[in-house]
Amino acid sequence: MLERLRRWRAARFAARHPFPQHHWAEARARLPLLAALDEDEAARLGQRAWQFLHAKRLSLHPELAASTPFDPPARLGLAAQACLLTLGWNDAEHEEAFSGLREILILPGAFTRQVEEMDEAGVMHEYVDERAGETSHQGPVVVAFPDLMDSGGNDGFNVVIHELAHKLDMGNSLDIDGFPPLPREIAPAEWHRVFMGVWEDLQARVARGESTPIDDYAATHPGECFAVCCEVFFTAPDLLHEAYPDLYALLARYFRQDPLARLEPSSGIVP
């Protein structure tokens, strides 16, 4: 019954809001991350992104709206980057994952927050943190326009995927902790073991003053570790696979996707 209702709603939506194939083609042409999808994946993602745009509010800060064009392909491209995380999930899982998301707000630039954190010794530290994005349990997902424009490539950075990964993380808690709701086939103990291995490696490298194979921002908090790893999984899968193969395999099972297989054969990477 639920599946029949879902199909009826999809047909009704399609009749009322014909899919803008030309805008989708332009969005894919602009963003290498979307261009790498095969035609079946692209067709599914385009439809989901189109429905996402009608279900969620996409808002520009007044200062930005008055000075910056943000055309339909750009909007569709943003929605597609968000929906890429759930492309391997069925419609019900996709809708549930983003049920707590109401709005994506785009600001003119990076913004700051006053942060208070207590260290392991019980000492409270206060500092000003500059951010490209922000996610809260009840509020909108916020992204900075320059960082949004820098997203969509295959370089390990994507502010949309990062912030929407936080939203997935909050599916079972009020805050981010790097432990999202898991499918039945992934045991919590396995998730904890694999992510703790990555977390401990990052912490050790930072403590020794060494470079890290992924953005060292992942070493600042378990929730940031999950979000950064999601960014790299989708936008630089060869890098994550080389650095942390067990984590890549775990995320491939979690997202039911294999971004490594989307890389061009000329890259020399064999999925």
Legacy VTK file of the C-alpha trace (Angstrom):
# vtk DataFile Version 3.0
C-alpha trace
ASCII
DATASET POLYDATA
POINTS 271 float
0.000 0.000 0.000
2.757 2.457 0.926
4.643 1.679 -2.275
1.524 2.245 -4.377
0.950 5.572 -2.628
4.562 6.573 -3.217
4.295 5.750 -6.931
1.042 7.721 -7.195
2.647 10.733 -5.544
5.661 10.480 -7.850
3.438 10.363 -10.936
1.400 13.329 -9.673
4.575 15.306 -8.978
5.952 14.539 -12.451
2.729 15.703 -14.079
2.726 18.976 -12.152
6.471 19.632 -12.317
7.984 18.327 -15.574
11.636 17.476 -15.131
13.888 20.208 -16.641
16.212 17.988 -18.620
18.123 20.952 -20.094
18.841 22.372 -16.634
20.006 18.964 -15.438
22.314 18.582 -18.428
23.818 22.005 -17.672
24.233 21.160 -13.968
26.132 17.990 -14.874
28.284 19.849 -17.385
29.311 22.354 -14.699
30.126 19.837 -11.950
32.633 17.038 -12.605
31.258 15.130 -9.607
27.905 14.786 -11.395
29.396 14.289 -14.838
31.143 11.127 -13.582
27.828 9.349 -12.936
26.647 6.760 -15.410
23.360 7.425 -17.171
21.233 5.275 -14.842
22.696 6.925 -11.742
22.346 10.371 -13.300
18.693 9.773 -14.170
17.848 8.649 -10.617
19.809 11.459 -9.020
18.291 14.118 -11.268
14.765 13.103 -10.329
15.607 13.021 -6.623
17.285 16.405 -6.779
14.288 17.891 -8.593
11.915 16.593 -5.915
14.332 17.761 -3.205
14.149 21.318 -4.561
10.366 21.262 -4.245
10.359 19.680 -0.777
13.064 21.835 0.869
13.640 25.577 0.972
16.760 26.896 -0.730
17.425 30.449 0.475
19.972 33.099 -0.440
21.045 35.719 2.087
19.506 39.085 1.007
22.949 40.547 0.343
23.766 37.612 -1.900
20.382 37.546 -3.632
20.783 41.164 -4.678
24.185 40.705 -6.283
24.701 37.091 -7.323
22.795 35.138 -9.958
21.908 31.618 -8.834
20.211 30.064 -11.817
18.130 26.843 -12.047
21.088 24.622 -13.036
23.028 25.888 -10.003
20.094 25.133 -7.707
19.650 21.698 -9.220
23.369 21.048 -8.892
23.317 21.936 -5.193
20.343 19.641 -4.596
22.060 16.844 -6.513
25.180 17.078 -4.352
22.971 16.752 -1.275
21.053 13.803 -2.703
24.215 12.052 -3.856
24.668 10.794 -0.302
21.408 8.821 -0.453
21.531 7.773 -4.111
22.069 4.137 -3.148
19.128 4.100 -0.743
15.483 3.531 -1.619
12.950 6.364 -1.626
11.720 5.698 1.897
15.250 5.654 3.304
16.116 8.834 1.413
13.059 10.666 2.710
13.684 9.519 6.271
17.339 10.545 6.146
16.456 14.133 5.269
13.161 14.380 7.141
14.747 16.787 9.631
16.031 19.103 6.915
13.805 22.043 6.065
16.115 24.650 4.570
19.555 25.228 3.083
20.685 28.818 3.622
23.511 30.264 1.515
25.535 33.098 3.057
27.808 35.544 1.178
30.974 34.249 2.837
32.534 32.351 5.693
31.198 33.183 9.136
32.484 32.934 12.701
31.237 31.334 15.885
32.445 31.693 19.475
33.276 28.172 20.611
33.801 26.744 24.092
35.403 23.312 24.440
36.643 21.380 27.450
39.804 19.323 27.025
40.560 15.956 28.612
42.071 17.687 31.640
38.832 19.546 32.313
40.160 22.913 31.135
37.695 25.076 29.168
39.056 26.685 26.014
37.370 29.543 24.176
38.160 30.517 20.604
36.638 32.008 17.467
36.007 29.447 14.759
35.654 30.436 11.079
33.259 28.156 9.238
32.300 27.357 5.657
29.128 25.608 6.801
27.038 24.717 9.799
24.338 22.197 10.667
22.075 22.056 13.691
19.363 19.650 14.726
16.473 22.072 14.271
17.881 24.959 12.242
18.805 25.195 8.569
21.925 23.823 6.965
24.116 26.863 6.301
26.823 27.043 3.628
29.079 29.869 2.458
28.692 30.809 -1.191
32.436 30.806 -2.076
32.819 27.309 -0.644
29.690 26.177 -2.452
31.226 27.403 -5.700
34.411 25.459 -4.875
32.384 22.260 -4.399
31.374 19.829 -7.113
34.813 18.693 -8.213
36.795 15.526 -7.568
39.310 17.056 -5.177
38.229 15.869 -1.723
36.311 19.037 -0.802
32.545 19.491 -0.796
30.777 21.708 1.722
27.324 20.368 0.770
28.275 16.730 1.314
30.060 17.674 4.542
27.077 19.468 6.061
24.513 16.914 4.858
26.679 14.148 6.331
26.228 15.942 9.667
22.477 15.803 9.088
22.698 12.026 8.553
24.790 11.794 11.723
22.007 13.537 13.673
19.473 10.906 12.658
19.754 9.226 16.044
20.916 12.060 18.311
20.694 15.805 18.879
24.350 16.325 18.069
27.057 14.934 15.801
29.119 12.037 17.128
30.249 10.153 14.027
27.738 7.380 14.684
24.706 7.703 12.360
21.803 5.235 12.252
23.184 2.041 10.712
21.569 -0.519 8.425
21.070 -4.018 9.793
23.996 -5.417 7.831
26.516 -3.165 9.620
27.120 -3.961 13.276
27.766 -0.997 15.583
30.898 -2.740 16.856
32.312 -2.929 13.326
31.546 0.737 12.659
33.205 1.743 15.927
36.281 -0.419 15.280
36.911 0.879 11.760
36.296 4.540 12.540
38.317 4.389 15.745
41.221 2.996 13.753
41.068 5.999 11.421
40.547 8.429 14.297
43.532 7.060 16.242
45.751 7.188 13.157
44.805 10.814 12.504
45.368 11.745 16.141
48.782 10.080 16.168
49.881 11.828 12.970
48.783 15.228 14.280
50.563 14.612 17.599
53.780 13.813 15.703
53.418 16.891 13.515
53.009 14.784 10.391
50.755 15.456 7.436
47.513 13.490 7.299
46.214 11.617 4.235
42.885 13.451 4.474
42.064 16.943 5.759
43.342 17.172 9.339
40.051 18.838 10.299
38.862 15.232 10.613
41.041 14.948 13.724
39.206 17.704 15.603
36.050 15.739 16.522
34.543 12.293 15.772
31.595 13.957 14.036
33.952 15.962 11.835
35.881 12.786 11.095
32.714 11.198 9.689
31.815 14.289 7.631
35.313 14.735 6.183
35.514 11.035 5.342
32.178 11.315 3.524
33.543 14.248 1.508
36.598 12.257 0.491
34.600 9.056 -0.144
32.494 10.786 -2.785
34.923 13.317 -4.239
38.350 11.634 -3.970
37.556 7.939 -3.464
40.983 6.812 -4.679
42.595 8.849 -1.888
40.394 7.343 0.822
40.755 3.839 -0.596
44.544 4.122 -0.565
44.775 5.646 2.916
42.042 3.713 4.717
40.771 0.757 2.635
38.701 -0.720 5.465
36.905 2.576 5.941
36.278 2.910 2.212
34.741 -0.569 2.149
32.586 0.229 5.185
31.267 3.475 3.674
30.598 1.692 0.374
28.348 -0.706 2.270
26.736 2.099 4.272
25.965 4.296 1.250
25.505 1.296 -1.103
27.679 3.077 -3.640
31.160 2.604 -5.102
32.486 6.029 -6.156
35.844 4.480 -7.011
34.185 2.722 -9.943
33.178 6.114 -11.372
36.748 7.251 -11.905
37.986 7.409 -15.476
40.009 4.340 -16.544
42.811 6.724 -17.472
43.266 7.560 -13.793
45.103 4.263 -13.341
42.857 3.264 -10.432
41.330 -0.186 -10.681
38.078 -0.379 -8.685
LINES 1 272
271 0 1 2 3 4 5 6 7 8 9 10 11 12 13 14 15 16 17 18 19 20 21 22 23 24 25 26 27 28 29 30 31 32 33 34 35 36 37 38 39 40 41 42 43 44 45 46 47 48 49 50 51 52 53 54 55 56 57 58 59 60 61 62 63 64 65 66 67 68 69 70 71 72 73 74 75 76 77 78 79 80 81 82 83 84 85 86 87 88 89 90 91 92 93 94 95 96 97 98 99 100 101 102 103 104 105 106 107 108 109 110 111 112 113 114 115 116 117 118 119 120 121 122 123 124 125 126 127 128 129 130 131 132 133 134 135 136 137 138 139 140 141 142 143 144 145 146 147 148 149 150 151 152 153 154 155 156 157 158 159 160 161 162 163 164 165 166 167 168 169 170 171 172 173 174 175 176 177 178 179 180 181 182 183 184 185 186 187 188 189 190 191 192 193 194 195 196 197 198 199 200 201 202 203 204 205 206 207 208 209 210 211 212 213 214 215 216 217 218 219 220 221 222 223 224 225 226 227 228 229 230 231 232 233 234 235 236 237 238 239 240 241 242 243 244 245 246 247 248 249 250 251 252 253 254 255 256 257 258 259 260 261 262 263 264 265 266 267 268 269 270
